[in-house]
Amino acid sequence: MEYQYPIDYRWSTEEIVDVVHFFEAIEKAYESGIERDQLMSVYRRFKEIVPSKAEEKTICGEFEEISGYSSYRAIKKAKEASPGDRITMK
């Protein structure tokens, strides 16, 4: 995709890389599907970097605006799924 991920300049390089991995996992859920456990793993790391619900909503909202992919819906579906399931968004 041709867009920039929402990044906070205060994050470390490692945190930026991990947030980008989270958004790539969301893209994968929409484009080809992703294992639930893999998606939840990158989401847990994302939440370590962005613990605030308000900040998460802002960042994920920016991502959805530029990509069309809803992090909220993908994570909600993953939380409702069983371990080992594949998450595919439509």
C-alpha positions as CSV (number, residue, x, y, z in Angstrom):
1,M,0.0,0.0,0.0
2,E,1.1,3.6,-0.6
3,Y,0.5,5.3,2.7
4,Q,2.4,6.1,5.9
5,Y,1.6,4.5,9.2
6,P,0.6,6.7,12.1
7,I,3.8,6.9,14.2
8,D,4.6,8.9,17.4
9,Y,8.0,10.6,17.2
10,R,8.5,9.8,20.9
11,W,8.6,6.0,20.3
12,S,12.0,4.3,20.1
13,T,13.1,2.6,16.8
14,E,12.1,-0.8,18.3
15,E,8.7,0.5,19.2
16,I,8.1,2.0,15.8
17,V,9.1,-1.3,14.2
18,D,6.7,-3.2,16.5
19,V,3.8,-0.8,15.8
20,V,4.4,-1.2,12.0
21,H,4.3,-5.0,12.5
22,F,0.9,-4.6,14.2
23,F,-0.5,-2.6,11.3
24,E,1.0,-5.1,8.8
25,A,-0.8,-7.8,10.7
26,I,-4.1,-5.9,10.4
27,E,-3.5,-5.5,6.6
28,K,-2.8,-9.2,6.4
29,A,-6.1,-10.0,8.2
30,Y,-7.9,-8.1,5.4
31,E,-5.8,-9.2,2.5
32,S,-5.0,-12.9,3.0
33,G,-5.9,-13.8,6.6
34,I,-3.7,-14.3,9.6
35,E,-3.5,-16.8,12.5
36,R,-5.4,-15.5,15.5
37,D,-2.4,-16.2,17.9
38,Q,0.0,-14.2,15.7
39,L,-2.5,-11.2,15.5
40,M,-3.0,-11.3,19.3
41,S,0.7,-11.4,19.9
42,V,1.4,-8.3,17.9
43,Y,-1.6,-6.6,19.4
44,R,-0.3,-7.3,23.0
45,R,3.0,-5.7,22.0
46,F,1.1,-2.7,20.5
47,K,-0.7,-2.3,23.8
48,E,2.6,-2.2,25.7
49,I,3.6,0.7,23.5
50,V,0.1,2.4,23.4
51,P,-1.5,1.5,26.7
52,S,-4.1,4.3,26.6
53,K,-7.4,3.4,25.1
54,A,-7.8,7.0,23.9
55,E,-4.4,7.0,22.2
56,E,-5.1,3.6,20.7
57,K,-8.4,4.8,19.3
58,T,-6.7,7.9,17.8
59,I,-3.8,5.9,16.2
60,C,-6.0,3.1,14.9
61,G,-8.5,5.7,13.6
62,E,-5.8,7.4,11.6
63,F,-4.7,4.0,10.3
64,E,-8.3,3.2,9.2
65,E,-8.7,6.6,7.6
66,I,-5.6,6.1,5.4
67,S,-5.9,2.3,4.8
68,G,-9.6,1.5,5.0
69,Y,-8.7,-1.3,7.5
70,S,-10.3,-1.4,10.9
71,S,-7.9,-2.5,13.6
72,Y,-10.8,-2.5,16.1
73,R,-12.9,-4.9,14.0
74,A,-10.0,-7.2,13.3
75,I,-9.0,-7.4,17.0
76,K,-12.6,-7.8,18.1
77,K,-12.9,-10.8,15.7
78,A,-9.6,-12.2,17.0
79,K,-10.7,-11.9,20.6
80,E,-13.9,-13.8,19.8
81,A,-12.1,-16.5,17.9
82,S,-10.5,-19.7,19.4
83,P,-6.8,-20.2,19.6
84,G,-5.5,-21.6,16.4
85,D,-8.3,-20.0,14.3
86,R,-7.5,-18.0,11.2
87,I,-8.8,-14.4,11.1
88,T,-10.0,-13.3,7.7
89,M,-11.7,-9.9,7.3
90,K,-14.0,-9.1,4.4
